[in-house]
C-alpha cells in the first residue's frame, strides 16, 4: 500500500477526508470529485492572463482534489514525503527537482510554436516531474489541454487507446525528445472544439479513473540508498537520450 505519510491504518489512503482504505472506494470517490471540479479547473485556467506557471499547475490540482485530500495543491517537497516515487518499474524525478521539471515543460508549452511541434515532449516532461502523491495524470492532462487550446488545437483523446498512450508515454519518459510521444499524438491532433466538448471527451476517457490500474505508487525516503541509485540510473538514461 502506498503510505508515504506512514499513517494508513489511522487516516486511510493518503489522509483522505473520508479515511477510506479500500482502493476501489478511494478511486471511485477521488474520481467523482475530479469530474465535479473539472469545469472549475478549466474556468480557472481560462481566466489566467499570460503564461501558465508552476503556481497555476499546483492550483489546478487543488481545485480538482481538495474536496478529497487535505494536502491537494502541495507537492512532495512541500509535504516532506516521497522524496523518491516509483510507479510500476519507473522512478520519477526526485521531489526537490520536481518543480524544475514541470517549469521546463511549461516553458516549452507556453510557446505555441514549440507545443505544436512537440506536444509529447511537454506531456512527458510533466509526467517526469510527478510532483503530487496522487492525481498527477489528471492534473497534467488538464494543463496540457489548456496549453493546446492556447496554440489553437486539441488532442482527440476520444480516439486515444489507454495502453497505447501509456506505452508511448513510458517510452517518452525513458528516452525523452526522440519524437515517440509526439508521433503518437500526431494523428490525434484536431481543430479546437468548444470548451464544453473538452470536458465531455475527458470524462469519457477509459481508464482515467484508475479503477483497474495494476501499478501502485511506491514512496521512498531521501536516505533510501537503493531508491536513490534507481533514480540516478533513470535520470542518467534521460540525460544520455537528450544528449544523443
Wavefront OBJ file of the C-alpha trace (Angstrom):
o trace
v 0.000 0.000 0.000
v 1.247 3.478 -0.926
v 1.750 5.030 2.506
v 4.277 7.898 2.367
v 2.815 9.553 5.486
v 3.066 6.331 7.499
v -0.458 6.656 8.888
v -2.554 4.500 6.576
v -4.080 2.498 9.425
v -5.314 5.572 11.287
v -6.078 8.041 8.475
v -6.631 5.900 5.396
v -5.107 6.232 1.946
v -3.097 9.470 1.726
v -5.029 11.012 4.628
v -8.213 11.363 2.565
v -11.008 13.179 4.379
v -13.206 10.084 4.457
v -10.477 7.879 5.922
v -11.036 5.310 3.159
v -8.643 2.370 2.898
v -10.130 0.164 0.186
v -8.658 1.257 -3.125
v -11.831 0.586 -5.082
v -13.687 3.010 -2.805
v -10.830 5.528 -2.894
v -10.685 5.607 -6.681
v -14.444 5.976 -7.103
v -14.732 8.937 -4.737
v -11.487 10.526 -5.902
v -12.683 10.476 -9.494
v -16.153 11.681 -8.527
v -14.604 14.840 -7.095
v -12.348 15.182 -10.149
v -15.326 15.184 -12.505
v -17.335 17.503 -10.257
v -14.485 20.045 -10.188
v -13.339 19.702 -13.798
v -15.289 22.707 -15.037
v -13.911 24.879 -12.227
v -10.357 23.837 -13.134
v -10.834 24.821 -16.769
v -12.529 28.054 -15.708
v -9.534 28.883 -13.509
v -7.033 28.244 -16.299
v -9.140 30.123 -18.830
v -9.009 33.211 -16.622
v -5.200 33.195 -16.348
v -3.640 36.037 -18.306
v -0.136 35.376 -19.536
v 1.963 32.211 -19.380
v 0.968 29.338 -17.103
v 3.340 28.858 -14.168
v 4.058 26.218 -11.555
v 1.745 28.097 -9.204
v -1.086 27.529 -11.678
v -0.142 23.856 -12.006
v -0.435 23.451 -8.217
v -3.722 25.345 -8.163
v -5.294 23.045 -10.747
v -4.502 20.053 -8.531
v -6.018 21.897 -5.559
v -9.208 22.696 -7.473
v -9.584 19.113 -8.651
v -8.816 17.231 -5.440
v -9.104 19.484 -2.373
v -12.523 18.014 -1.541
v -10.864 14.643 -1.011
v -7.236 15.242 0.008
v -6.249 17.824 2.661
v -2.835 18.245 1.002
v -4.178 18.892 -2.522
v -2.189 21.573 -4.303
v 1.001 20.826 -2.377
v 3.866 18.948 -3.998
v 6.032 16.233 -2.487
v 8.735 18.679 -1.474
v 6.279 20.887 0.407
v 4.841 17.859 2.179
v 8.263 16.490 3.054
v 7.374 12.945 1.970
v 8.024 10.846 -1.117
v 11.493 12.114 -1.994
v 11.596 9.243 -4.475
v 8.425 7.812 -6.030
v 8.076 4.861 -8.376
v 5.126 3.570 -10.355
v 5.421 0.140 -11.883
v 9.050 -0.129 -12.951
v 9.721 3.578 -13.439
v 11.006 6.117 -10.961
v 10.106 9.795 -11.385
v 12.044 12.977 -10.711
v 13.112 13.448 -7.104
v 10.945 15.775 -5.016
v 13.487 18.592 -4.806
v 13.665 18.847 -8.613
v 10.018 18.193 -9.498
v 9.173 21.892 -9.752
v 12.051 22.493 -12.135
v 10.856 19.624 -14.338
v 7.314 20.991 -14.519
v 8.560 24.527 -15.158
v 10.651 23.286 -18.075
v 7.553 21.628 -19.536
v 5.580 24.832 -19.023
v 8.295 26.906 -20.675
v 8.019 24.716 -23.761
v 4.234 24.502 -23.619
v 3.696 28.244 -23.259
v 5.276 28.714 -26.683
v 2.544 27.806 -29.226
v 5.081 27.093 -31.974
v 7.028 24.668 -29.788
v 3.917 22.978 -28.399
v 2.503 22.444 -31.879
v 5.665 20.570 -32.859
v 6.322 18.826 -29.543
v 3.109 18.160 -27.588
v 4.523 14.802 -26.497
v 7.724 16.302 -25.129
v 5.693 18.715 -22.999
v 3.455 15.961 -21.666
v 6.448 13.743 -20.999
v 8.145 16.494 -19.034
v 5.050 16.908 -16.861
v 4.961 13.161 -16.279
v 8.655 13.054 -15.328
v 8.124 15.806 -12.737
v 5.313 13.887 -10.984
v 5.055 16.468 -8.178
v 1.988 15.078 -6.391
v 1.380 11.950 -4.359
v -1.726 11.263 -6.457
v -3.657 12.935 -9.269
v -0.638 13.734 -11.464
v -2.052 12.288 -14.676
v -5.331 14.139 -14.465
v -3.704 17.412 -13.467
v -1.218 17.372 -16.313
v -3.971 16.378 -18.749
v -5.981 19.471 -17.828
v -2.977 21.808 -18.009
v -1.836 20.267 -21.300
v -5.337 20.677 -22.752
v -5.356 24.366 -21.810
v -1.922 24.893 -23.359
v -3.055 23.183 -26.568
v -6.106 25.422 -26.708
v -3.866 28.481 -26.491
v -1.992 27.108 -29.512
v -5.363 26.677 -31.275
v -5.505 22.882 -31.469
v -6.528 19.943 -29.305
v -5.743 16.278 -28.817
v -8.596 13.965 -29.782
v -8.441 11.913 -26.601
v -11.633 10.086 -27.538
v -9.644 8.327 -30.289
v -6.743 7.505 -27.982
v -6.266 3.999 -26.603
v -5.130 3.854 -22.994
v -2.486 1.159 -23.295
v -1.024 2.618 -26.499
v -0.814 6.042 -24.883
v 0.777 4.695 -21.700
v 3.329 2.754 -23.738
v 4.250 5.866 -25.725
v 4.394 7.936 -22.522
v 6.677 5.389 -20.859
v 8.989 5.492 -23.872
v 8.984 9.291 -23.688
v 9.898 9.145 -20.011
v 12.789 6.776 -20.662
v 14.107 8.435 -23.832
v 12.737 12.000 -23.950
v 12.565 14.225 -27.001
v 13.034 11.427 -29.515
v 9.638 12.053 -31.103
v 7.985 8.956 -29.639
v 5.054 10.577 -27.857
v 4.948 13.367 -30.451
v 4.437 10.655 -33.053
v 1.635 9.107 -31.053
v -0.143 12.454 -30.749
v 0.304 13.473 -34.400
v -2.762 11.650 -35.854
v -4.835 12.762 -32.845
v -4.317 16.493 -33.369
v -7.513 18.239 -34.411
v -9.057 21.662 -34.704
v -10.001 23.280 -31.437
v -13.542 22.343 -30.321
v -15.688 24.241 -27.818
v -14.632 24.066 -24.174
v -17.654 22.022 -23.133
v -16.566 19.361 -25.645
v -13.190 19.118 -23.901
v -14.888 18.145 -20.676
v -17.111 15.572 -22.354
v -14.100 13.972 -24.056
v -12.041 13.908 -20.879
v -14.857 12.436 -18.801
v -15.312 9.709 -21.407
v -11.661 8.673 -21.402
v -11.366 4.977 -20.473
v -9.092 4.243 -17.548
v -8.806 7.854 -16.397
v -10.338 6.943 -13.044
v -7.525 4.473 -12.328
v -10.016 1.871 -11.164
v -8.337 -1.017 -12.976
v -4.747 0.114 -12.584
v -2.314 -2.647 -11.691
v 0.658 -0.403 -10.932
v 0.803 1.107 -7.435
v 2.932 4.049 -6.444
v 5.759 3.350 -4.029
v 7.411 6.081 -1.962
v 10.957 6.033 -0.597
v 12.675 8.308 1.887
v 15.601 10.527 0.948
v 18.080 8.221 2.694
v 16.992 5.064 0.845
v 20.207 4.091 -0.909
v 18.672 1.675 -3.417
v 15.891 4.084 -4.385
v 18.452 6.837 -4.905
v 20.514 4.526 -7.113
v 17.465 3.632 -9.254
v 16.643 7.319 -9.560
v 20.176 8.153 -10.658
v 20.035 5.416 -13.283
v 16.729 6.719 -14.649
v 17.996 10.295 -14.643
v 21.209 9.349 -16.445
v 19.285 7.404 -19.107
v 17.208 10.502 -19.786
v 20.275 12.726 -19.990
v 22.020 10.375 -22.417
v 18.899 10.316 -24.586
v 18.665 14.107 -24.667
v 22.376 14.472 -25.453
v 22.408 11.779 -28.124
l 1 2 3 4 5 6 7 8 9 10 11 12 13 14 15 16 17 18 19 20 21 22 23 24 25 26 27 28 29 30 31 32 33 34 35 36 37 38 39 40 41 42 43 44 45 46 47 48 49 50 51 52 53 54 55 56 57 58 59 60 61 62 63 64 65 66 67 68 69 70 71 72 73 74 75 76 77 78 79 80 81 82 83 84 85 86 87 88 89 90 91 92 93 94 95 96 97 98 99 100 101 102 103 104 105 106 107 108 109 110 111 112 113 114 115 116 117 118 119 120 121 122 123 124 125 126 127 128 129 130 131 132 133 134 135 136 137 138 139 140 141 142 143 144 145 146 147 148 149 150 151 152 153 154 155 156 157 158 159 160 161 162 163 164 165 166 167 168 169 170 171 172 173 174 175 176 177 178 179 180 181 182 183 184 185 186 187 188 189 190 191 192 193 194 195 196 197 198 199 200 201 202 203 204 205 206 207 208 209 210 211 212 213 214 215 216 217 218 219 220 221 222 223 224 225 226 227 228 229 230 231 232 233 234 235 236 237 238 239 240 241 242 243 244
